[in-house]
């Protein structure tokens, strides 16, 4: 009886473990999805993929030879594993056809283009997959028009050994292949922060010195002045002469005549 009870307990434990494992995996995929989408905002295209409705993050490719096909052709599948980019067999075939013109001048093979490190495009889909050999982060890309042609492709970034990584490790894996400019922008903002700090107030320049006041005009002899005033202005006369009620003060170039003690004439 004790053995039966023990087996029953073990059965319940194993059942609980088998039910919790998928739930944990699902939570892990959701956490990775949320992390990647927070760094790589999705772009929405028109239904026919001829234009962009809502622009998201612009991605910069970090590896050479991501193969894309012209919109309207079968989408090319790219894979990233152990530091290398590879393509599906059909993708390689289309690229070879486009390069060699295998079917002659009248044929119209799928237009393909190999994007290299440094080129930019948009991401339109992000999906975390956990299915055997296809376990990884699936992304779909969309380019701006190049010679009037837009290109598209998909990329599966495989998890190492198929094991679901942490969200941060998954993000690092994606950044090995494509980076979003907001990461660079954050760095630029941090570097620029000191420059944008509030500047110390500039020293107040002293006011300019007042313009020199115009020199006062020298006093001059005027009618009605007294002999003392004239002497204060011109100094003592060279000669004095008195004729009746008139008195004449003679200077080198000037003659002042007083009448009744007031300047009457100036010559």
C-alpha contacts under 8 A as a table, 3 or more apart, distances in Angstrom:
res1	aa1	res2	aa2	distance
1	X	4	X	5.15
1	X	5	X	6.41
2	X	5	X	5.15
2	X	6	X	6.19
3	X	6	X	5.02
3	X	7	X	6.20
4	X	7	X	5.22
4	X	8	X	6.22
5	X	8	X	4.99
5	X	9	X	6.25
6	X	9	X	5.15
6	X	10	X	6.26
7	X	10	X	5.09
7	X	11	X	6.07
8	X	11	X	5.05
8	X	12	X	6.33
9	X	12	X	5.18
9	X	13	X	6.29
10	X	13	X	5.02
10	X	14	X	6.10
11	X	14	X	5.24
11	X	15	X	6.02
12	X	15	X	5.05
12	X	16	X	6.15
13	X	16	X	5.12
13	X	17	X	6.24
14	X	17	X	4.99
14	X	18	X	6.10
15	X	18	X	5.12
15	X	19	X	6.22
16	X	19	X	5.16
16	X	20	X	6.07
17	X	20	X	5.14
17	X	21	X	6.12
18	X	21	X	5.59
18	X	22	X	7.32
19	X	22	X	6.22
19	X	23	X	6.92
20	X	23	X	5.11
20	X	24	X	6.12
21	X	24	X	5.16
21	X	25	X	6.22
22	X	25	X	5.01
22	X	26	X	6.09
23	X	26	X	5.07
23	X	27	X	6.22
24	X	27	X	5.06
24	X	28	X	6.12
25	X	28	X	4.96
25	X	29	X	6.22
25	X	164	X	7.63
26	X	29	X	5.13
26	X	30	X	6.25
27	X	30	X	5.10
27	X	31	X	6.20
28	X	31	X	5.13
28	X	32	X	6.28
28	X	164	X	7.26
28	X	166	X	7.50
28	X	167	X	7.82
29	X	32	X	5.14
29	X	33	X	6.05
29	X	128	X	5.86
29	X	129	X	7.55
29	X	130	X	7.90
29	X	164	X	7.70
30	X	33	X	5.01
30	X	34	X	6.10
30	X	128	X	7.79
31	X	34	X	5.19
31	X	35	X	6.19
31	X	167	X	6.16
32	X	35	X	5.06
32	X	36	X	6.15
32	X	128	X	7.19
32	X	166	X	7.11
32	X	167	X	4.46
32	X	168	X	7.91
32	X	170	X	6.65
32	X	171	X	7.78
33	X	36	X	5.33
33	X	37	X	6.07
33	X	126	X	7.35
33	X	127	X	6.71
33	X	128	X	6.06
34	X	37	X	5.30
34	X	38	X	6.06
35	X	38	X	5.26
35	X	39	X	6.73
35	X	167	X	6.03
35	X	168	X	7.58
35	X	171	X	7.13
36	X	39	X	5.36
36	X	40	X	5.97
36	X	126	X	7.88
36	X	167	X	7.82
36	X	170	X	7.87
36	X	171	X	6.02
37	X	40	X	4.85
37	X	41	X	5.54
37	X	42	X	7.14
37	X	126	X	7.22
38	X	41	X	6.33
39	X	180	X	7.03
39	X	182	X	7.75
40	X	56	X	7.49
40	X	57	X	5.51
40	X	59	X	7.87
40	X	123	X	7.45
40	X	180	X	6.26
41	X	56	X	4.81
41	X	57	X	4.95
41	X	123	X	7.63
42	X	55	X	7.49
42	X	56	X	4.91
42	X	57	X	6.52
42	X	122	X	7.68
42	X	123	X	5.61
42	X	124	X	5.14
42	X	125	X	6.48
42	X	126	X	7.83
43	X	52	X	7.31
43	X	53	X	7.72
43	X	54	X	5.64
43	X	55	X	4.79
43	X	56	X	4.30
43	X	57	X	7.04
43	X	122	X	6.35
43	X	123	X	5.89
43	X	124	X	4.86
43	X	125	X	7.97
44	X	52	X	6.08
44	X	53	X	5.46
44	X	54	X	4.97
44	X	55	X	6.53
44	X	56	X	7.58
44	X	124	X	6.12
45	X	48	X	7.88
45	X	49	X	5.50
45	X	50	X	7.43
45	X	51	X	5.80
45	X	52	X	4.26
45	X	53	X	5.15
45	X	54	X	6.92
45	X	124	X	7.56
46	X	49	X	4.95
46	X	50	X	6.31
46	X	51	X	5.59
46	X	52	X	5.91
46	X	53	X	5.94
47	X	50	X	7.88
48	X	51	X	7.97
49	X	52	X	7.48
49	X	71	X	6.96
50	X	71	X	7.78
50	X	150	X	7.31
52	X	55	X	6.45
55	X	122	X	7.99
56	X	122	X	7.04
56	X	123	X	7.51
57	X	122	X	6.41
57	X	123	X	7.13
57	X	180	X	6.22
57	X	181	X	7.27
57	X	182	X	7.72
58	X	120	X	6.45
58	X	121	X	5.70
58	X	122	X	5.09
58	X	123	X	7.44
58	X	180	X	6.00
58	X	181	X	6.46
59	X	120	X	5.39
59	X	121	X	5.40
59	X	122	X	5.81
59	X	123	X	7.13
59	X	178	X	5.97
59	X	179	X	5.49
59	X	180	X	4.70
59	X	181	X	6.64
60	X	117	X	7.50
60	X	118	X	5.69
60	X	119	X	5.74
60	X	120	X	4.57
60	X	121	X	6.84
60	X	178	X	5.40
60	X	179	X	5.26
60	X	180	X	6.29
60	X	181	X	7.28
61	X	64	X	7.71
61	X	115	X	7.90
61	X	116	X	6.79
61	X	117	X	4.93
61	X	118	X	5.32
61	X	119	X	5.62
61	X	120	X	6.23
61	X	177	X	6.08
61	X	178	X	4.62
61	X	179	X	6.73
62	X	116	X	7.70
62	X	117	X	4.67
62	X	118	X	6.27
62	X	176	X	6.62
62	X	177	X	4.96
62	X	178	X	5.47
62	X	179	X	7.29
63	X	66	X	7.39
63	X	85	X	7.49
63	X	116	X	6.23
63	X	117	X	4.76
63	X	177	X	5.87
63	X	178	X	7.88
64	X	85	X	7.87
64	X	114	X	7.88
64	X	115	X	6.52
64	X	116	X	3.99
64	X	117	X	4.93
65	X	85	X	7.32
65	X	114	X	4.90
65	X	115	X	5.22
65	X	116	X	5.16
65	X	117	X	7.84
66	X	78	X	6.76
66	X	85	X	7.05
66	X	114	X	5.50
66	X	115	X	5.07
66	X	116	X	6.60
67	X	76	X	6.61
67	X	77	X	7.94
67	X	78	X	6.95
67	X	87	X	7.48
67	X	91	X	7.62
67	X	95	X	7.83
67	X	112	X	6.77
67	X	113	X	5.75
67	X	114	X	4.47
67	X	115	X	6.18
67	X	153	X	7.00
68	X	75	X	7.23
68	X	76	X	5.79
68	X	112	X	5.58
68	X	113	X	5.35
68	X	114	X	6.32
68	X	115	X	7.29
68	X	151	X	5.69
68	X	152	X	5.23
68	X	153	X	4.79
69	X	73	X	6.34
69	X	74	X	7.05
69	X	75	X	5.97
69	X	76	X	6.04
69	X	110	X	6.79
69	X	111	X	5.61
69	X	112	X	4.29
69	X	113	X	6.31
69	X	151	X	5.25
69	X	152	X	5.53
69	X	153	X	6.38
70	X	73	X	5.82
70	X	110	X	7.14
70	X	111	X	5.33
70	X	112	X	6.14
70	X	113	X	7.94
70	X	149	X	6.46
70	X	150	X	5.82
70	X	151	X	4.30
70	X	152	X	6.28
71	X	74	X	7.99
71	X	75	X	7.87
71	X	149	X	7.52
71	X	150	X	5.85
71	X	151	X	5.31
71	X	152	X	6.00
73	X	110	X	5.88
73	X	111	X	7.46
74	X	110	X	7.59
75	X	152	X	6.38
75	X	153	X	5.23
75	X	154	X	6.96
76	X	87	X	7.57
76	X	88	X	7.40
76	X	90	X	7.74
76	X	91	X	5.12
76	X	152	X	7.55
76	X	153	X	4.98
76	X	154	X	6.24
77	X	87	X	5.79
77	X	88	X	5.56
77	X	91	X	6.44
77	X	153	X	6.28
77	X	154	X	5.06
77	X	155	X	6.02
77	X	156	X	7.83
78	X	85	X	6.80
78	X	86	X	5.72
78	X	87	X	4.39
78	X	88	X	6.40
78	X	153	X	7.43
78	X	154	X	5.89
78	X	155	X	4.57
78	X	156	X	6.40
79	X	84	X	7.99
79	X	85	X	5.58
79	X	86	X	5.14
79	X	87	X	5.89
79	X	88	X	7.74
79	X	155	X	5.44
79	X	156	X	4.88
79	X	157	X	6.04
79	X	158	X	7.42
80	X	83	X	6.61
80	X	84	X	5.47
80	X	85	X	4.59
80	X	86	X	6.43
80	X	155	X	7.22
80	X	156	X	6.22
80	X	157	X	4.78
80	X	158	X	6.20
80	X	177	X	7.88
81	X	84	X	5.48
81	X	85	X	6.81
81	X	157	X	6.43
81	X	158	X	5.55
81	X	159	X	7.83
81	X	160	X	7.81
82	X	160	X	7.70
83	X	176	X	7.93
87	X	91	X	6.00
87	X	92	X	6.22
88	X	91	X	5.17
88	X	92	X	6.33
89	X	92	X	5.19
89	X	93	X	6.22
90	X	93	X	4.96
90	X	94	X	6.17
91	X	94	X	5.23
91	X	95	X	6.22
92	X	95	X	5.09
92	X	96	X	6.15
93	X	96	X	5.06
93	X	97	X	6.11
94	X	97	X	5.00
94	X	98	X	6.08
94	X	109	X	6.91
94	X	110	X	6.01
94	X	111	X	7.78
94	X	112	X	7.13
95	X	98	X	5.15
95	X	99	X	6.17
95	X	110	X	7.82
95	X	111	X	7.76
95	X	112	X	5.69
95	X	113	X	7.59
96	X	99	X	5.06
96	X	100	X	6.06
96	X	102	X	7.91
97	X	100	X	5.35
97	X	101	X	5.35
97	X	102	X	5.19
97	X	103	X	7.51
97	X	109	X	6.31
97	X	110	X	7.86
98	X	101	X	5.57
98	X	102	X	7.60
98	X	109	X	5.88
98	X	110	X	6.62
98	X	111	X	6.17
98	X	112	X	6.54
101	X	104	X	5.68
101	X	105	X	6.90
101	X	107	X	7.75
101	X	109	X	7.65
103	X	106	X	7.54
103	X	107	X	5.50
103	X	109	X	7.94
104	X	107	X	5.68
105	X	108	X	7.93
112	X	151	X	7.92
113	X	151	X	7.80
115	X	119	X	6.48
116	X	119	X	5.98
120	X	143	X	7.45
121	X	141	X	6.70
121	X	142	X	5.90
121	X	143	X	4.58
121	X	144	X	6.62
122	X	141	X	5.50
122	X	142	X	5.09
122	X	143	X	5.99
123	X	126	X	7.65
123	X	139	X	6.88
123	X	140	X	5.73
123	X	141	X	4.48
123	X	142	X	6.21
124	X	139	X	7.44
124	X	140	X	5.50
124	X	141	X	5.77
124	X	142	X	6.75
125	X	138	X	7.74
125	X	139	X	5.30
125	X	140	X	4.98
125	X	141	X	7.40
126	X	137	X	7.05
126	X	138	X	5.72
126	X	139	X	4.62
126	X	140	X	6.84
127	X	137	X	5.84
127	X	138	X	5.01
127	X	139	X	6.46
128	X	135	X	7.78
128	X	136	X	5.99
128	X	137	X	4.62
128	X	138	X	6.11
129	X	134	X	6.74
129	X	135	X	5.07
129	X	136	X	5.24
129	X	137	X	6.05
129	X	138	X	6.90
130	X	134	X	6.70
130	X	135	X	4.17
130	X	136	X	6.43
130	X	162	X	7.82
130	X	164	X	7.68
131	X	134	X	5.26
131	X	135	X	4.96
132	X	135	X	5.64
132	X	162	X	6.80
133	X	162	X	6.79
134	X	156	X	7.66
134	X	158	X	6.93
135	X	158	X	5.89
135	X	159	X	6.04
135	X	162	X	5.55
135	X	163	X	7.88
135	X	164	X	7.95
136	X	156	X	6.23
136	X	157	X	5.28
136	X	158	X	4.16
136	X	159	X	4.87
136	X	162	X	7.41
136	X	164	X	7.94
137	X	156	X	5.59
137	X	157	X	5.07
137	X	158	X	6.54
137	X	159	X	7.71
137	X	174	X	7.93
138	X	154	X	7.20
138	X	155	X	5.72
138	X	156	X	4.40
138	X	157	X	6.38
139	X	154	X	5.62
139	X	155	X	5.21
139	X	156	X	6.42
140	X	152	X	7.33
140	X	153	X	5.79
140	X	154	X	4.27
140	X	155	X	6.32
141	X	152	X	5.40
141	X	153	X	5.34
141	X	154	X	6.07
142	X	150	X	7.16
142	X	151	X	5.81
142	X	152	X	4.55
142	X	153	X	6.94
143	X	146	X	7.95
143	X	150	X	5.48
143	X	151	X	5.20
143	X	152	X	6.38
144	X	149	X	7.93
144	X	150	X	5.61
144	X	151	X	7.48
145	X	148	X	5.08
145	X	149	X	4.82
145	X	150	X	4.40
145	X	151	X	7.53
146	X	149	X	5.05
146	X	150	X	6.13
157	X	173	X	7.56
157	X	174	X	6.99
158	X	162	X	7.13
159	X	162	X	4.92
159	X	163	X	5.96
159	X	164	X	6.51
159	X	165	X	7.17
159	X	170	X	7.94
160	X	163	X	6.03
165	X	169	X	5.87
165	X	170	X	5.87
166	X	169	X	5.16
166	X	170	X	6.10
167	X	170	X	5.03
167	X	171	X	6.19
168	X	171	X	5.10
168	X	172	X	6.28
169	X	172	X	5.06
169	X	173	X	6.27
170	X	173	X	5.03
170	X	174	X	6.42
171	X	174	X	5.13
171	X	175	X	6.20
172	X	175	X	5.01
172	X	176	X	6.46
173	X	176	X	5.35
173	X	177	X	7.42
174	X	177	X	5.58
174	X	178	X	6.12
174	X	179	X	7.52
175	X	178	X	5.03
175	X	179	X	5.03
176	X	179	X	7.59
179	X	183	X	7.59
180	X	183	X	5.99
180	X	184	X	7.67
181	X	184	X	5.17
181	X	185	X	6.12
182	X	185	X	4.68
182	X	186	X	6.00
183	X	186	X	5.26
183	X	187	X	6.55
184	X	187	X	5.09
184	X	188	X	6.21
185	X	188	X	4.97
185	X	189	X	6.14
186	X	189	X	5.09
186	X	190	X	6.28
187	X	190	X	5.13
187	X	191	X	6.20
188	X	191	X	5.09
188	X	192	X	5.89
189	X	192	X	4.97
189	X	193	X	5.93
190	X	193	X	5.14
190	X	194	X	7.97
191	X	194	X	6.94
192	X	195	X	5.35
192	X	196	X	6.52
193	X	196	X	5.19
193	X	197	X	6.38
194	X	197	X	5.23
196	X	199	X	7.87
219	X	233	X	6.43
220	X	233	X	6.75
221	X	225	X	7.24
221	X	230	X	6.09
221	X	233	X	6.99
221	X	234	X	7.95
222	X	225	X	6.08
222	X	263	X	7.10
222	X	266	X	7.91
223	X	262	X	7.33
223	X	263	X	4.85
223	X	264	X	5.80
223	X	265	X	6.84
223	X	266	X	7.71
224	X	262	X	4.91
224	X	263	X	4.75
224	X	264	X	6.65
225	X	229	X	6.02
225	X	230	X	6.69
225	X	262	X	5.43
225	X	263	X	5.25
226	X	229	X	5.23
226	X	230	X	6.38
226	X	258	X	7.93
226	X	261	X	5.90
226	X	262	X	4.95
226	X	263	X	6.35
227	X	230	X	5.08
227	X	231	X	6.12
227	X	258	X	7.59
227	X	261	X	6.79
227	X	262	X	7.08
227	X	263	X	7.53
228	X	231	X	5.09
228	X	232	X	6.11
229	X	232	X	5.02
229	X	233	X	6.35
230	X	233	X	5.13
230	X	234	X	5.93
230	X	235	X	7.31
231	X	234	X	5.18
231	X	235	X	4.42
231	X	236	X	5.37
231	X	237	X	7.36
232	X	235	X	5.61
234	X	237	X	7.62
237	X	240	X	6.75
237	X	249	X	5.59
237	X	250	X	5.52
237	X	251	X	5.24
238	X	249	X	7.45
238	X	250	X	5.66
238	X	251	X	5.32
238	X	252	X	7.22
239	X	249	X	5.97
239	X	250	X	5.08
239	X	251	X	7.12
240	X	247	X	7.18
240	X	248	X	5.63
240	X	249	X	4.77
240	X	250	X	6.24
241	X	247	X	5.68
241	X	248	X	4.95
241	X	249	X	6.65
242	X	245	X	7.35
242	X	246	X	5.75
242	X	247	X	4.28
242	X	248	X	6.11
243	X	246	X	5.08
243	X	247	X	6.12
243	X	248	X	7.93
244	X	247	X	7.79
245	X	259	X	6.03
245	X	260	X	6.17
246	X	257	X	6.72
246	X	258	X	5.54
246	X	259	X	4.82
246	X	260	X	6.91
247	X	257	X	5.76
247	X	258	X	5.04
247	X	259	X	6.63
248	X	255	X	6.89
248	X	256	X	5.73
248	X	257	X	4.49
248	X	258	X	6.22
249	X	255	X	5.81
249	X	256	X	5.16
249	X	257	X	6.42
250	X	254	X	6.22
250	X	255	X	4.60
250	X	256	X	6.51
251	X	254	X	4.92
251	X	255	X	5.90
254	X	266	X	7.26
254	X	267	X	5.71
255	X	266	X	5.88
255	X	267	X	5.05
256	X	263	X	6.83
256	X	264	X	7.74
256	X	265	X	5.93
256	X	266	X	4.67
256	X	267	X	6.42
257	X	263	X	5.82
257	X	264	X	5.60
257	X	265	X	4.98
257	X	266	X	6.29
258	X	261	X	5.63
258	X	262	X	5.01
258	X	263	X	4.33
258	X	264	X	5.14
258	X	265	X	6.97
259	X	262	X	5.34
259	X	263	X	6.35
259	X	264	X	5.68
263	X	266	X	7.56
